[in-house]
Amino acid sequence: MSDRTDPTQKNGDAPTRQLTGRTFLCVVDETEEFAAALQFACQRAKNSGGRVALLYVIQPAEFQHWMAVGERMREEAREEAEEMLNVVASVVQKRLGQMPALYIREGALRDEVISLIEEEESISLLVLGAASGTDGPGPLVSYLVEKMAGKLRVPVTIVPGSLTEEDIALIT
């Protein structure tokens, strides 16, 4: 893989990349295909001078019988989301040398993804991993492809979860 060079650099200087303002959004979850989507987003950001944004969506607690219990469940879910984002952010930091933008939302996954894309003008591409099993690509991928394909303001890249790191490096 070759690095693009800056015509203004002096001989022997390492090539530098200008940030393009492109932000590649990944939805963080615990699926196997997320790893492929993250790898793809990081590689694209690295190759284009962009950055990565991570979104973790907390599903609303269904247990609302006692308010104190429901509130504690929300706090625990928030703590888990922060821990997960910190782990994934450290992976992005190692791959890109920069911290990603981090977002935590609470609500229905597809609604929160769409809302964030509409609110954050810097997001230029949504990167999702597709499950490779017999159950289909996953509910978010299915929804976005079937119902929202022509309505989103950004392109959606669907990365097959079965791709290897080498495969992803070749296509990014």
C-alpha positions as CSV (number, residue, x, y, z in Angstrom):
1,M,0.0,0.0,0.0
2,S,1.5,3.3,-1.0
3,D,1.1,6.6,0.8
4,R,0.1,9.7,-1.2
5,T,2.7,12.3,-1.0
6,D,2.4,16.0,-0.4
7,P,4.1,18.0,-3.2
8,T,5.2,20.6,-0.6
9,Q,7.1,18.2,1.6
10,K,10.9,18.2,1.7
11,N,12.9,15.2,0.8
12,G,13.0,12.7,3.7
13,D,10.0,14.2,5.5
14,A,7.2,11.8,6.2
15,P,4.1,12.4,4.1
16,T,1.4,14.2,5.9
17,R,-2.3,14.0,5.4
18,Q,-4.8,16.8,5.6
19,L,-8.0,16.0,7.3
20,T,-10.8,16.1,4.8
21,G,-13.7,16.6,7.1
22,R,-15.0,13.2,6.1
23,T,-16.4,11.3,9.1
24,F,-17.2,7.6,8.9
25,L,-19.9,6.6,11.4
26,C,-19.9,3.1,12.9
27,V,-22.6,1.8,15.1
28,V,-21.0,0.0,18.0
29,D,-22.4,-3.3,19.1
30,E,-21.2,-6.7,20.2
31,T,-21.8,-8.5,16.9
32,E,-19.0,-10.3,15.0
33,E,-19.6,-8.2,11.9
34,F,-18.9,-5.0,13.8
35,A,-15.2,-5.7,13.7
36,A,-15.2,-5.7,9.9
37,A,-17.2,-2.5,9.8
38,L,-14.8,-0.8,12.2
39,Q,-11.7,-2.0,10.3
40,F,-13.2,-0.7,7.1
41,A,-14.1,2.7,8.6
42,C,-10.6,3.1,10.2
43,Q,-8.9,2.1,6.9
44,R,-11.0,4.5,4.8
45,A,-10.5,7.3,7.3
46,K,-6.7,6.7,7.3
47,N,-6.5,6.5,3.5
48,S,-8.6,9.7,3.0
49,G,-7.5,11.9,5.9
50,G,-10.9,11.5,7.5
51,R,-12.0,10.5,11.0
52,V,-14.2,7.9,12.6
53,A,-17.3,8.5,14.8
54,L,-18.7,5.8,17.0
55,L,-22.4,5.6,18.0
56,Y,-23.6,3.4,20.8
57,V,-27.4,3.2,21.2
58,I,-28.9,2.2,24.6
59,Q,-32.2,0.4,24.2
60,P,-34.7,1.9,26.6
61,A,-35.3,-0.1,29.7
62,E,-38.6,-2.0,29.5
63,F,-38.9,-2.4,33.3
64,Q,-40.7,0.7,34.5
65,H,-42.7,-0.7,37.5
66,W,-40.5,1.0,40.1
67,M,-39.0,4.2,39.1
68,A,-35.8,3.8,41.2
69,V,-35.1,0.3,39.7
70,G,-35.7,1.7,36.2
71,E,-33.4,4.6,36.8
72,R,-30.7,2.3,38.1
73,M,-31.0,0.1,35.0
74,R,-30.5,3.3,32.9
75,E,-27.4,4.2,34.8
76,E,-25.9,0.7,34.4
77,A,-26.7,0.7,30.7
78,R,-25.0,4.1,30.4
79,E,-21.9,2.8,32.2
80,E,-21.7,-0.2,30.0
81,A,-22.1,2.0,26.9
82,E,-19.2,4.2,28.1
83,E,-17.0,1.3,28.8
84,M,-17.6,-0.3,25.4
85,L,-17.0,3.0,23.6
86,N,-13.8,3.5,25.5
87,V,-12.5,0.1,24.5
88,V,-13.5,0.7,20.8
89,A,-12.1,4.2,20.9
90,S,-8.7,2.9,22.0
91,V,-8.7,0.6,19.0
92,V,-9.5,3.5,16.7
93,Q,-6.8,5.6,18.4
94,K,-4.2,2.9,17.8
95,R,-5.2,2.5,14.1
96,L,-5.5,6.2,13.2
97,G,-3.5,8.1,15.8
98,Q,-6.6,10.1,16.7
99,M,-9.6,9.7,18.9
100,P,-12.9,9.2,17.3
101,A,-16.0,11.3,17.9
102,L,-18.2,9.4,20.5
103,Y,-22.0,9.4,20.7
104,I,-24.3,7.7,23.1
105,R,-28.0,7.8,22.5
106,E,-31.0,6.2,24.1
107,G,-33.9,5.0,22.0
108,A,-34.7,2.8,19.1
109,L,-31.5,1.9,17.2
110,R,-32.7,2.9,13.7
111,D,-34.3,6.1,14.8
112,E,-31.1,7.2,16.7
113,V,-28.8,6.4,13.8
114,I,-31.0,8.4,11.4
115,S,-31.3,11.3,13.9
116,L,-27.5,11.5,14.5
117,I,-26.9,11.5,10.7
118,E,-29.3,14.4,10.3
119,E,-28.0,16.4,13.2
120,E,-24.2,16.0,12.6
121,E,-23.3,17.5,9.2
122,S,-19.7,16.2,9.5
123,I,-20.9,12.6,9.1
124,S,-20.4,11.7,5.4
125,L,-20.7,7.9,5.4
126,L,-22.4,5.3,7.5
127,V,-20.5,2.0,7.8
128,L,-22.3,-1.1,8.9
129,G,-21.3,-4.7,9.1
130,A,-23.6,-7.3,7.6
131,A,-24.0,-10.7,9.3
132,S,-22.9,-13.6,7.2
133,G,-25.3,-16.1,8.8
134,T,-28.6,-17.5,7.4
135,D,-30.6,-15.0,9.4
136,G,-29.8,-12.2,7.0
137,P,-27.6,-9.1,7.3
138,G,-29.2,-7.8,10.5
139,P,-32.2,-5.7,11.4
140,L,-30.5,-2.3,11.0
141,V,-29.0,-3.1,7.6
142,S,-32.3,-4.6,6.4
143,Y,-34.2,-1.6,7.5
144,L,-31.8,1.0,6.0
145,V,-31.6,-0.9,2.7
146,E,-35.3,-1.7,2.3
147,K,-36.9,1.4,3.8
148,M,-34.4,4.3,3.8
149,A,-32.2,3.7,0.8
150,G,-33.1,6.9,-1.0
151,K,-33.9,9.0,2.0
152,L,-30.6,9.2,3.9
153,R,-28.4,12.2,3.2
154,V,-25.3,10.0,3.3
155,P,-24.2,6.8,1.6
156,V,-24.3,3.6,3.5
157,T,-21.4,1.1,3.1
158,I,-22.3,-2.4,4.1
159,V,-19.2,-4.5,4.9
160,P,-19.7,-8.3,4.8
161,G,-18.8,-9.6,8.3
162,S,-16.9,-12.5,6.7
163,L,-14.2,-10.2,5.2
164,T,-10.7,-10.6,6.6
165,E,-8.4,-7.8,7.5
166,E,-6.4,-8.5,4.3
167,D,-9.6,-8.3,2.2
168,I,-10.6,-5.0,3.8
169,A,-7.1,-3.6,3.3
170,L,-7.3,-4.4,-0.4
171,I,-10.7,-2.7,-1.0
172,T,-10.1,0.4,1.1
